[in-house]
Amino acid sequence: MVGFVDMLLLVGSLAVSLAVLVPLSGALLRFRAHYNPKGLQLDPDGDVQPHTGPVITSFFVMLMRVYRIEGWPGLYKGLMPTLLSTSVITLFLMIFLSDSNLRHGKYSTPSTGVLGMLVYSLFAMLISLPQTIITTRAVTTPHKLPYFDPLYSLRILLTPTERRRPWLLYLTPGLLAAQVSHIAYIVLGLRTFRQLLLPELAKPGLPSKEEISMIKLAIFFIVAVASTIILTPLEVISVRLAIQRNHAAPEFNSISQEEDGDAEEVTEYSGAEEDVIGLRTEREPYTGLVDCAKRIIDEEGWRALYRAWWLTMLGCLTGAFA
């Protein structure tokens, strides 16, 4: 167990981290979720109609747009599910880890080899997947969500079908495949390559210049940067699939929009005059990982798969050398 002072420091650092990261991660989710079709679209009658939604070109433009339309409350959308999940993890660490481990930042995932790391990462992903879906939808929804009424928020974020059968969240088409592919590439690809090329980095502490080859380090650096080409589309696709709600109706398949019985009560919108982002219609849902990638390229262009790629690259570099 940790002492009182250590607990205060832990809670304080948690509060500062959330204050900084929630607006940034929220802007990233919205930027990647934003539907911006290229050129002209066809309406249900087959007539050509130009796209009239907002055109958002960068992460920072999205950040400023969120603040301009929704203010500070919009920047902190998704705070409560993030706070809840982070608090649960922090409480677990406070109870089961010694105060010296927490004070010196020694906690890490179990050292069980590549396969053990893969199983551990997949298990953690499965546990957190519902929270990830709810947080992503809470950030991207145009509706105003109360901070202290979770039941009301869940009625907005989840369909009646999902509330009756919450395990359907795990069956969201393509989402598990995208998450597993992302984890497998990092664990089986990057970490295995690092272990073979630079086993010195797996040892505690920083290796000296004599212990490590600068050429091998440069090679691994290039590979880690190049991994952005694979990981960024998987992250964008994961966001798109997470916000795609699961429906069920006799006249449609299990992932299509329900026309009857799925309507909710009138809710208040966050933006007074316009929505921050445009969302793709649920009447023509993505049917899987590959279908999502193809439709994004066909409808929005390949650049949409690489939104905020530089943030993924930074994550690759920091994670690869951790």
C-alpha positions as a LaTeX table, in Angstrom:
\begin{tabular}{lrrr}
\hline
Residue & $x$ (\AA) & $y$ (\AA) & $z$ (\AA) \\
\hline
Met1 & 0.00 & 0.00 & 0.00 \\
Val2 & 1.12 & 3.58 & $-0.64$ \\
Gly3 & 1.42 & 6.32 & 1.94 \\
Phe4 & $-0.79$ & 9.39 & 2.20 \\
Val5 & 1.76 & 11.75 & 0.62 \\
Asp6 & 2.43 & 9.33 & $-2.23$ \\
Met7 & $-1.30$ & 9.02 & $-2.79$ \\
Leu8 & $-1.67$ & 12.81 & $-3.02$ \\
Leu9 & 1.19 & 13.00 & $-5.50$ \\
Leu10 & $-0.35$ & 10.19 & $-7.54$ \\
Val11 & $-3.78$ & 11.84 & $-7.61$ \\
Gly12 & $-2.22$ & 15.20 & $-8.47$ \\
Ser13 & $-0.23$ & 13.79 & $-11.37$ \\
Leu14 & $-3.33$ & 11.97 & $-12.58$ \\
Ala15 & $-5.36$ & 15.19 & $-12.53$ \\
Val16 & $-2.69$ & 17.11 & $-14.46$ \\
Ser17 & $-2.36$ & 14.31 & $-17.01$ \\
Leu18 & $-6.11$ & 14.21 & $-17.64$ \\
Ala19 & $-6.31$ & 18.00 & $-17.87$ \\
Val20 & $-3.74$ & 17.96 & $-20.66$ \\
Leu21 & $-4.43$ & 14.70 & $-22.46$ \\
Val22 & $-8.24$ & 14.64 & $-22.60$ \\
Pro23 & $-8.55$ & 17.70 & $-24.91$ \\
Leu24 & $-5.70$ & 16.45 & $-27.13$ \\
Ser25 & $-6.97$ & 12.88 & $-27.41$ \\
Gly26 & $-10.50$ & 14.17 & $-27.97$ \\
Ala27 & $-9.38$ & 16.36 & $-30.87$ \\
Leu28 & $-7.49$ & 13.40 & $-32.32$ \\
Leu29 & $-10.55$ & 11.14 & $-32.13$ \\
Arg30 & $-12.76$ & 13.76 & $-33.77$ \\
Phe31 & $-10.23$ & 14.46 & $-36.50$ \\
Arg32 & $-10.03$ & 10.79 & $-37.41$ \\
Ala33 & $-13.78$ & 10.23 & $-37.07$ \\
His34 & $-14.70$ & 13.21 & $-39.26$ \\
Tyr35 & $-16.36$ & 12.16 & $-42.51$ \\
Asn36 & $-15.20$ & 14.35 & $-45.38$ \\
Pro37 & $-16.22$ & 12.78 & $-48.73$ \\
Lys38 & $-14.42$ & 14.03 & $-51.80$ \\
Gly39 & $-16.24$ & 15.66 & $-54.70$ \\
Leu40 & $-19.88$ & 14.99 & $-55.39$ \\
Gln41 & $-22.23$ & 12.48 & $-53.78$ \\
Leu42 & $-25.44$ & 10.81 & $-54.94$ \\
Asp43 & $-28.65$ & 11.28 & $-52.96$ \\
Pro44 & $-31.18$ & 8.42 & $-52.49$ \\
Asp45 & $-32.85$ & 9.38 & $-55.79$ \\
Gly46 & $-29.57$ & 9.14 & $-57.70$ \\
Asp47 & $-29.18$ & 12.90 & $-58.15$ \\
Val48 & $-25.76$ & 14.52 & $-57.75$ \\
Gln49 & $-25.35$ & 16.57 & $-54.58$ \\
Pro50 & $-22.22$ & 18.45 & $-53.46$ \\
His51 & $-20.86$ & 17.77 & $-49.99$ \\
Thr52 & $-21.73$ & 20.63 & $-47.64$ \\
Gly53 & $-20.01$ & 19.54 & $-44.40$ \\
Pro54 & $-16.97$ & 21.17 & $-42.79$ \\
Val55 & $-13.54$ & 20.64 & $-44.34$ \\
Ile56 & $-10.99$ & 20.06 & $-41.57$ \\
Thr57 & $-7.41$ & 19.71 & $-42.71$ \\
Ser58 & $-5.31$ & 19.19 & $-39.57$ \\
Phe59 & $-5.29$ & 18.16 & $-35.93$ \\
Phe60 & $-4.77$ & 21.72 & $-34.71$ \\
Val61 & $-7.58$ & 23.05 & $-36.89$ \\
Met62 & $-9.84$ & 20.46 & $-35.26$ \\
Leu63 & $-8.65$ & 21.46 & $-31.79$ \\
Met64 & $-9.49$ & 25.12 & $-32.42$ \\
Arg65 & $-12.81$ & 24.23 & $-34.06$ \\
Val66 & $-13.89$ & 22.22 & $-31.01$ \\
Tyr67 & $-13.11$ & 25.17 & $-28.74$ \\
Arg68 & $-14.83$ & 27.69 & $-31.06$ \\
Ile69 & $-18.08$ & 25.72 & $-31.36$ \\
Glu70 & $-18.39$ & 23.91 & $-28.03$ \\
Gly71 & $-15.96$ & 25.77 & $-25.74$ \\
Trp72 & $-14.20$ & 24.14 & $-22.80$ \\
Pro73 & $-16.98$ & 21.57 & $-22.22$ \\
Gly74 & $-16.41$ & 20.31 & $-25.77$ \\
Leu75 & $-12.68$ & 19.95 & $-25.20$ \\
Tyr76 & $-13.39$ & 17.77 & $-22.16$ \\
Lys77 & $-15.93$ & 15.50 & $-23.78$ \\
Gly78 & $-15.15$ & 11.93 & $-22.78$ \\
Leu79 & $-13.64$ & 13.03 & $-19.46$ \\
Met80 & $-15.85$ & 10.87 & $-17.25$ \\
Pro81 & $-15.28$ & 7.47 & $-18.93$ \\
Thr82 & $-11.57$ & 8.28 & $-19.17$ \\
Leu83 & $-11.47$ & 9.32 & $-15.52$ \\
Leu84 & $-13.35$ & 6.20 & $-14.45$ \\
Ser85 & $-11.08$ & 3.78 & $-16.30$ \\
Thr86 & $-7.92$ & 5.60 & $-15.20$ \\
Ser87 & $-9.09$ & 5.67 & $-11.59$ \\
Val88 & $-9.74$ & 1.93 & $-11.60$ \\
Ile89 & $-6.24$ & 1.24 & $-12.93$ \\
Thr90 & $-4.68$ & 3.66 & $-10.44$ \\
Leu91 & $-6.59$ & 2.10 & $-7.55$ \\
Phe92 & $-5.37$ & $-1.33$ & $-8.62$ \\
Leu93 & $-1.77$ & $-0.11$ & $-8.63$ \\
Met94 & $-2.16$ & 1.55 & $-5.23$ \\
Ile95 & $-3.54$ & $-1.63$ & $-3.67$ \\
Phe96 & $-1.36$ & $-4.31$ & $-5.21$ \\
Leu97 & 1.97 & $-2.56$ & $-5.75$ \\
Ser98 & 4.41 & $-1.40$ & $-3.15$ \\
Asp99 & 4.98 & 2.29 & $-2.58$ \\
Ser100 & 8.60 & 2.05 & $-3.78$ \\
Asn101 & 7.50 & 0.65 & $-7.14$ \\
Leu102 & 5.08 & 3.51 & $-7.66$ \\
Arg103 & 7.46 & 6.16 & $-6.37$ \\
His104 & 10.25 & 5.10 & $-8.70$ \\
Gly105 & 8.02 & 4.22 & $-11.66$ \\
Lys106 & 9.12 & 0.59 & $-11.81$ \\
Tyr107 & 5.82 & $-0.90$ & $-12.87$ \\
Ser108 & 5.74 & $-2.43$ & $-16.33$ \\
Thr109 & 4.00 & $-5.23$ & $-18.14$ \\
Pro110 & 5.09 & $-8.73$ & $-17.14$ \\
Ser111 & 8.37 & $-9.95$ & $-18.65$ \\
Thr112 & 7.07 & $-13.21$ & $-20.09$ \\
Gly113 & 8.53 & $-13.19$ & $-23.58$ \\
Val114 & 6.90 & $-12.23$ & $-26.87$ \\
Leu115 & 3.98 & $-14.65$ & $-26.68$ \\
Gly116 & 3.30 & $-13.79$ & $-23.05$ \\
Met117 & 3.34 & $-10.09$ & $-23.92$ \\
Leu118 & 0.95 & $-10.75$ & $-26.81$ \\
Val119 & $-1.51$ & $-12.65$ & $-24.60$ \\
Tyr120 & $-1.27$ & $-9.96$ & $-21.90$ \\
Ser121 & $-1.88$ & $-7.15$ & $-24.41$ \\
Leu122 & $-4.82$ & $-8.94$ & $-26.05$ \\
Phe123 & $-6.40$ & $-9.64$ & $-22.66$ \\
Ala124 & $-6.03$ & $-5.99$ & $-21.63$ \\
Met125 & $-7.56$ & $-4.91$ & $-24.95$ \\
Leu126 & $-10.58$ & $-7.19$ & $-24.49$ \\
Ile127 & $-11.17$ & $-5.89$ & $-20.98$ \\
Ser128 & $-10.99$ & $-2.24$ & $-22.08$ \\
Leu129 & $-12.81$ & $-2.52$ & $-25.44$ \\
Pro130 & $-16.28$ & $-1.47$ & $-24.16$ \\
Gln131 & $-14.72$ & 1.51 & $-22.41$ \\
Thr132 & $-12.85$ & 2.43 & $-25.59$ \\
Ile133 & $-16.06$ & 2.32 & $-27.63$ \\
Ile134 & $-18.03$ & 4.37 & $-25.10$ \\
Thr135 & $-15.26$ & 6.97 & $-24.78$ \\
Thr136 & $-14.91$ & 7.31 & $-28.56$ \\
Arg137 & $-18.64$ & 7.77 & $-28.98$ \\
Ala138 & $-18.83$ & 10.20 & $-26.06$ \\
Val139 & $-16.19$ & 12.39 & $-27.68$ \\
Thr140 & $-17.62$ & 12.31 & $-31.20$ \\
Thr141 & $-21.35$ & 12.56 & $-30.47$ \\
Pro142 & $-22.96$ & 15.91 & $-31.31$ \\
His143 & $-25.17$ & 15.58 & $-28.23$ \\
Lys144 & $-24.42$ & 17.25 & $-24.92$ \\
Leu145 & $-23.75$ & 14.62 & $-22.26$ \\
Pro146 & $-24.08$ & 15.28 & $-18.51$ \\
Tyr147 & $-21.08$ & 14.54 & $-16.31$ \\
Phe148 & $-23.01$ & 12.82 & $-13.53$ \\
Asp149 & $-25.83$ & 10.95 & $-15.27$ \\
Pro150 & $-24.25$ & 7.84 & $-16.81$ \\
Leu151 & $-27.56$ & 6.11 & $-17.51$ \\
Tyr152 & $-28.77$ & 9.03 & $-19.61$ \\
Ser153 & $-25.43$ & 9.16 & $-21.45$ \\
Leu154 & $-25.55$ & 5.43 & $-22.19$ \\
Arg155 & $-29.04$ & 5.84 & $-23.66$ \\
Ile156 & $-27.53$ & 8.35 & $-26.08$ \\
Leu157 & $-24.34$ & 6.47 & $-26.90$ \\
Leu158 & $-25.68$ & 2.91 & $-27.16$ \\
Thr159 & $-28.56$ & 1.63 & $-29.24$ \\
Pro160 & $-31.41$ & $-0.27$ & $-27.57$ \\
Thr161 & $-29.97$ & $-3.41$ & $-29.14$ \\
Glu162 & $-26.56$ & $-2.77$ & $-27.54$ \\
Arg163 & $-28.11$ & $-2.00$ & $-24.16$ \\
Arg164 & $-30.12$ & $-5.22$ & $-24.23$ \\
Arg165 & $-27.17$ & $-7.27$ & $-25.48$ \\
Pro166 & $-23.97$ & $-5.45$ & $-24.46$ \\
Trp167 & $-21.75$ & $-8.27$ & $-25.76$ \\
Leu168 & $-22.59$ & $-7.03$ & $-29.26$ \\
Leu169 & $-19.96$ & $-4.34$ & $-28.69$ \\
Tyr170 & $-17.37$ & $-7.08$ & $-29.13$ \\
Leu171 & $-19.03$ & $-8.07$ & $-32.41$ \\
Thr172 & $-18.79$ & $-4.62$ & $-33.96$ \\
Pro173 & $-17.74$ & $-5.52$ & $-37.53$ \\
Gly174 & $-13.99$ & $-5.28$ & $-38.01$ \\
Leu175 & $-13.18$ & $-3.58$ & $-34.70$ \\
Leu176 & $-11.63$ & $-6.60$ & $-33.00$ \\
Ala177 & $-9.67$ & $-7.38$ & $-36.16$ \\
Ala178 & $-8.27$ & $-3.84$ & $-36.26$ \\
Gln179 & $-7.34$ & $-3.90$ & $-32.56$ \\
Val180 & $-5.73$ & $-7.34$ & $-32.76$ \\
Ser181 & $-3.80$ & $-6.39$ & $-35.91$ \\
His182 & $-2.49$ & $-3.24$ & $-34.20$ \\
Ile183 & $-1.33$ & $-5.14$ & $-31.11$ \\
Ala184 & 0.13 & $-8.03$ & $-33.11$ \\
Tyr185 & 2.19 & $-5.72$ & $-35.29$ \\
Ile186 & 3.65 & $-3.90$ & $-32.29$ \\
Val187 & 4.34 & $-6.99$ & $-30.16$ \\
Leu188 & 5.25 & $-9.56$ & $-32.82$ \\
Gly189 & 6.75 & $-7.06$ & $-35.24$ \\
Leu190 & 8.41 & $-4.08$ & $-33.59$ \\
Arg191 & 9.27 & $-5.63$ & $-30.23$ \\
Thr192 & 10.55 & $-8.87$ & $-31.75$ \\
Phe193 & 12.66 & $-6.94$ & $-34.26$ \\
Arg194 & 14.07 & $-4.81$ & $-31.44$ \\
Gln195 & 14.87 & $-7.86$ & $-29.36$ \\
Leu196 & 16.76 & $-9.46$ & $-32.25$ \\
Leu197 & 18.53 & $-6.31$ & $-33.41$ \\
Leu198 & 19.08 & $-4.47$ & $-30.11$ \\
Pro199 & 18.81 & $-6.85$ & $-27.14$ \\
Glu200 & 20.68 & $-4.25$ & $-25.06$ \\
Leu201 & 17.56 & $-2.05$ & $-24.97$ \\
Ala202 & 15.64 & $-4.76$ & $-23.09$ \\
Lys203 & 17.99 & $-4.47$ & $-20.12$ \\
Pro204 & 17.17 & $-2.10$ & $-17.22$ \\
Gly205 & 18.61 & 1.38 & $-17.60$ \\
Leu206 & 20.13 & 3.09 & $-20.60$ \\
Pro207 & 22.96 & 1.28 & $-22.40$ \\
Ser208 & 26.26 & 3.06 & $-22.94$ \\
Lys209 & 27.60 & 3.98 & $-26.38$ \\
Glu210 & 30.04 & 1.06 & $-26.20$ \\
Glu211 & 27.22 & $-1.44$ & $-25.60$ \\
Ile212 & 25.07 & $-0.49$ & $-28.55$ \\
Ser213 & 25.68 & $-0.21$ & $-32.29$ \\
Met214 & 24.73 & 3.16 & $-33.74$ \\
Ile215 & 24.12 & 1.54 & $-37.13$ \\
Lys216 & 21.67 & $-0.98$ & $-35.66$ \\
Leu217 & 20.03 & 1.80 & $-33.66$ \\
Ala218 & 19.56 & 3.86 & $-36.82$ \\
Ile219 & 18.08 & 0.86 & $-38.64$ \\
Phe220 & 15.59 & 0.26 & $-35.85$ \\
Phe221 & 14.74 & 3.98 & $-35.77$ \\
Ile222 & 13.92 & 3.88 & $-39.49$ \\
Val223 & 11.80 & 0.75 & $-39.08$ \\
Ala224 & 9.91 & 2.31 & $-36.16$ \\
Val225 & 9.17 & 5.45 & $-38.20$ \\
Ala226 & 8.13 & 3.37 & $-41.23$ \\
Ser227 & 5.68 & 1.46 & $-39.03$ \\
Thr228 & 3.52 & 4.58 & $-39.15$ \\
Ile229 & 2.50 & 3.47 & $-42.65$ \\
Ile230 & 0.79 & 0.39 & $-41.19$ \\
Leu231 & $-0.32$ & 1.56 & $-37.75$ \\
Thr232 & $-1.96$ & 4.89 & $-38.65$ \\
Pro233 & $-4.62$ & 3.35 & $-40.96$ \\
Leu234 & $-5.41$ & 0.74 & $-38.30$ \\
Glu235 & $-5.95$ & 3.49 & $-35.73$ \\
Val236 & $-8.16$ & 5.53 & $-38.07$ \\
Ile237 & $-10.19$ & 2.45 & $-38.98$ \\
Ser238 & $-10.57$ & 1.55 & $-35.29$ \\
Val239 & $-12.08$ & 4.97 & $-34.59$ \\
Arg240 & $-14.48$ & 4.72 & $-37.54$ \\
Leu241 & $-15.64$ & 1.25 & $-36.50$ \\
Ala242 & $-15.95$ & 2.16 & $-32.81$ \\
Ile243 & $-18.46$ & 4.93 & $-33.55$ \\
Gln244 & $-20.50$ & 2.66 & $-35.83$ \\
Arg245 & $-23.37$ & 1.52 & $-33.63$ \\
Asn246 & $-24.84$ & $-1.97$ & $-33.75$ \\
His247 & $-28.51$ & $-2.23$ & $-34.67$ \\
Ala248 & $-30.92$ & $-5.07$ & $-35.28$ \\
Ala249 & $-34.15$ & $-5.06$ & $-37.25$ \\
Pro250 & $-35.98$ & $-7.68$ & $-39.33$ \\
Glu251 & $-35.72$ & $-5.67$ & $-42.52$ \\
Phe252 & $-32.00$ & $-4.96$ & $-42.14$ \\
Asn253 & $-28.93$ & $-6.94$ & $-41.12$ \\
Ser254 & $-27.51$ & $-6.78$ & $-37.59$ \\
Ile255 & $-25.25$ & $-3.80$ & $-38.26$ \\
Ser256 & $-27.65$ & $-1.60$ & $-40.19$ \\
Gln257 & $-29.74$ & 1.33 & $-39.05$ \\
Glu258 & $-33.07$ & 0.52 & $-37.44$ \\
Glu259 & $-35.92$ & 2.64 & $-38.70$ \\
Asp260 & $-38.41$ & 1.73 & $-35.99$ \\
Gly261 & $-37.87$ & 1.16 & $-32.30$ \\
Asp262 & $-34.42$ & 2.73 & $-32.22$ \\
Ala263 & $-35.35$ & 6.36 & $-31.84$ \\
Glu264 & $-34.37$ & 8.14 & $-28.64$ \\
Glu265 & $-35.82$ & 11.08 & $-26.79$ \\
Val266 & $-34.95$ & 14.57 & $-27.99$ \\
Thr267 & $-31.56$ & 15.56 & $-26.66$ \\
Glu268 & $-29.62$ & 18.80 & $-26.46$ \\
Tyr269 & $-26.79$ & 19.39 & $-28.90$ \\
Ser270 & $-23.35$ & 20.66 & $-27.90$ \\
Gly271 & $-23.01$ & 23.06 & $-30.83$ \\
Ala272 & $-25.46$ & 25.96 & $-30.95$ \\
Glu273 & $-25.56$ & 26.29 & $-34.74$ \\
Glu274 & $-23.38$ & 23.56 & $-36.25$ \\
Asp275 & $-21.73$ & 20.27 & $-35.42$ \\
Val276 & $-17.98$ & 20.06 & $-34.95$ \\
Ile277 & $-17.59$ & 17.09 & $-37.28$ \\
Gly278 & $-19.57$ & 15.26 & $-39.93$ \\
Leu279 & $-20.43$ & 11.63 & $-39.31$ \\
Arg280 & $-21.01$ & 9.01 & $-41.96$ \\
Thr281 & $-24.57$ & 7.68 & $-42.30$ \\
Glu282 & $-25.34$ & 4.43 & $-40.51$ \\
Arg283 & $-27.61$ & 3.28 & $-43.31$ \\
Glu284 & $-24.60$ & 2.00 & $-45.26$ \\
Pro285 & $-22.32$ & 0.72 & $-42.51$ \\
Tyr286 & $-18.82$ & $-0.63$ & $-42.85$ \\
Thr287 & $-18.99$ & $-4.42$ & $-42.89$ \\
Gly288 & $-15.45$ & $-5.13$ & $-41.73$ \\
Leu289 & $-11.83$ & $-4.03$ & $-41.55$ \\
Val290 & $-11.05$ & $-4.36$ & $-45.26$ \\
Asp291 & $-14.40$ & $-2.90$ & $-46.32$ \\
Cys292 & $-13.83$ & 0.10 & $-44.06$ \\
Ala293 & $-10.39$ & 0.75 & $-45.57$ \\
Lys294 & $-11.73$ & 0.44 & $-49.13$ \\
Arg295 & $-14.69$ & 2.75 & $-48.51$ \\
Ile296 & $-12.55$ & 5.39 & $-46.81$ \\
Ile297 & $-10.22$ & 5.41 & $-49.83$ \\
Asp298 & $-13.10$ & 5.43 & $-52.34$ \\
Glu299 & $-15.18$ & 8.06 & $-50.54$ \\
Glu300 & $-12.58$ & 10.30 & $-48.90$ \\
Gly301 & $-9.23$ & 9.49 & $-50.48$ \\
Trp302 & $-6.23$ & 7.63 & $-49.06$ \\
Arg303 & $-5.05$ & 10.66 & $-47.10$ \\
Ala304 & $-7.98$ & 10.16 & $-44.70$ \\
Leu305 & $-6.29$ & 6.95 & $-43.51$ \\
Tyr306 & $-3.24$ & 8.96 & $-42.44$ \\
Arg307 & $-4.80$ & 11.71 & $-40.40$ \\
Ala308 & $-2.46$ & 12.87 & $-37.64$ \\
Trp309 & 0.13 & 10.33 & $-38.75$ \\
Trp310 & 2.85 & 12.25 & $-36.96$ \\
Leu311 & 1.22 & 11.50 & $-33.60$ \\
Thr312 & 1.31 & 7.80 & $-34.41$ \\
Met313 & 4.96 & 8.17 & $-35.40$ \\
Leu314 & 5.77 & 9.79 & $-32.06$ \\
Gly315 & 3.97 & 6.94 & $-30.32$ \\
Cys316 & 5.99 & 4.40 & $-32.33$ \\
Leu317 & 9.26 & 6.02 & $-31.34$ \\
Thr318 & 8.48 & 6.41 & $-27.65$ \\
Gly319 & 6.97 & 2.92 & $-27.43$ \\
Ala320 & 9.76 & 1.27 & $-29.38$ \\
Phe321 & 12.47 & 2.57 & $-27.08$ \\
Ala322 & 10.48 & 2.11 & $-23.86$ \\
\hline
\end{tabular}
